[in-house]
Structures are given as structure tokens and as C-alpha cells.
Amino acid sequence: MVQEKKYAFYLGCIMPNRYPAIEKSTRFAMEKLGYELLDMERAACCPAPGVLRSFDKEDWMVAAARNICIAEKMDVDLLTVCNGCFGTLQEVNTQLHENEELRERVNKKLKLLGDYEFKATIQVKHVAAILAIDIGPSEIKKHLVRKIKATTAIHYGCHFLKPSHVRQIDSSEDPIILEDFVEALGIKSLQFKQKYTCCGAGGGIKAAYADTSMNILSEKMKHISDVNPDFILDVCPFCHLQFETGQDWLKKNHSINYDIPVFHLSQIVAYCLGMEEKYMGLKYQNHGKKYQLTPIEVQTSD
């Protein structure tokens, strides 16, 4: 039986290499909420849904299944903070649960890698879904040390909600779970044009077609800038990287001066649960510009 309130914490690639503060914030927030995140020994790249899958779908599934097997051996569900990792691991987990013939083929290849066998015993979850649904707005209010007075442009990203029949989290066309959740933190979510479009990073576009990637981001940033949020809120380190470095690229190469701070949901939640601002990693992101959060002190019972 899978242990409740314990998760195998899948770090992925971008977070530990570029944004360790997102990892620290996630660990802090989940611990404060009564969850235990366990390290996954020998976990590897997920791998991303838009790259290896395009060349060899079955080997893509084998690589993902190996990571899932590590969590299965730990007898805990797997937790990720990245949309791309979630897209791969959750989809592969679902397909191997449902397709016995495919599971047998994947397990045959897994044996070549060592003591691995996919047994279909766990679930793959995204931290944003746990926060916004499993915990939810009402419960999070019981744990708050402070709220934040701010407006935000929420970016759901692509793989968090799509394909909707596999994710089964919220509507992929008109989701509300993050809006409702951040409202409980004191933050107002702003509506903007083409809110649910891609940031331009996924599917290998950023690596293979940089100009196209930046064109997509430029259009997205224009719509975000039109509503003038205090910051952008994402749930994926890769989207986070795109918004951060992309703003710098647009300024340098096209003299388009967007200067909107970017936060991962885990960072904001950790701050509201009591994490000191100096541990949020803000000085290492957002172009080195100091962004001053405006806290609203509350009672934990609020």
C-alpha cells in the first residue's frame, strides 16, 4: 500500500541545475503542510515529452518507466514540480497502467538496465495539483503566516493540463484552480489575451528554433505586459527559464524592454508559509533586480 503524505521527489533537470531555490521552496512548503519528500537515488532525465518521444516513443517510455520504478520500490507516489517531467511521467504511467502488452514490452527492455520492473502501483502528481486541489484554498489558509498583496499573470503551461483526458486535473480551456488558490494567498490573478498559449519553450522549439521560440514569447509577453502584473506566476522551471532569460534576450536583441519578475508557485507558497525572503533565491533570478514582496501579516487561523 502506497504511503500517504510521502512522495518520491523527482527533481528533473532544470530545477537542480538552474533554480535550486525552487527545490528548497518546495521542500519547505510541503514539510510545513505535513508532507515528507524523499530523495530518489539514481533518478535520471524524465525524458521530456517533446524530444525523445519524437524519435522513439517506446524508448522514451522505457526511460520514464525506469524513474517510476524507483518510486515504486520506495512504495510512494512520485511528485514533480515541472510540467515537462509531469507530462512524460504521468502519461507513461497512465499508458503502462492501461496497456498490458505495452507494459510487457517496456519491462523487457527495463531488465536490460538492471533490477527494474514496472508494476503499476503508484501515481505521478504535480505539486501545483496537490497544493491547489488536494490541499486547496480553504486548507492553505489555516497554515498561512503571511499573505501577499500583489497582482499576477498566471501561466499554466502546456503539459500541466493537456491532454486533459489523461491529466484529469482541470479544464484545459478555462482552468480556475490556480486562480482560486492564489486568491487565498492574497494575490489577484489578472486575465490577459491568449492566457493559455505556450511560452515558446517546449517541444524542443527553444533549442532547435530559437527565433521562433522568442517570437512566441514576445507575443505572450506583450499580452502579459498589457495588464501590468506585479509578477508572472508559473508552475514549471522550464517555463520559468523561458520567461526569465527570454525577457533578457528580447531586450538585448530587439530592444523590447519587459522587466516583469517571475516566480514559481512553490516559492510564493513557501513565503506565505513563513520562509524568509532571503532563501527564495530572488537575487539569483529576475535579472538580478530586487523585487520587494509586500507581505500582509495574518494569524495562522485566518
C-alpha angles and dihedrals in degrees: 000000000000113000113245122231091016123101137183099237110224108199101187120197111285098050100055093039101043109011112032088155089069088056091048091048092049093050091047095048096045092047090051088052093052101261128128119216114204125204117245111223116217094003112159139191111317085219111241116255096231099053121039092025088062090061106033119003097187095051088047087057092047092054091049094044091054090061091047090051090058090057091045090056088052089052093229136109117258122249127199134175096202128087094212093050090045091049092055102036097042094045094047091046090052095047094047090048091055104035115061095181092052090046091055092051092049092047090052090058093041090061088063088061097052138269097352130131125162108228103173095237105129143049130233115227138184118226091230091058092048091050098042099037114016092043100019135178097297096050096043090058089064091062102041121124092180141356128219125238102216148110122237144189106223119214112195094181126212110278098044094075105014134119083032095197089061100037096043092186105117140323110304091208101046111011121176106174097099093043091054092045099050090046087065087057091055095258124131115217114218124214117228138174117282090003095166099049124115120275089224098250105097134083094039091290094123092055100038104031107027095168092052090047091053092046090056091047092046092057091046092049091050091057091046092047090052090068094042102222123189089235146345116252119207136171099210132069091214092054086044090055091048094052093046104043092031093061089053091048093050091050094048099042104030104019089239103148110208112159106173118145118237127215133181114227091244091059093053094045092048091052091050089050092055109276111149113247092236090066095053092083094236094144090060095053141040093057091299088288116142112242115193114213114213107223126202109203114224139175114257089241092057 
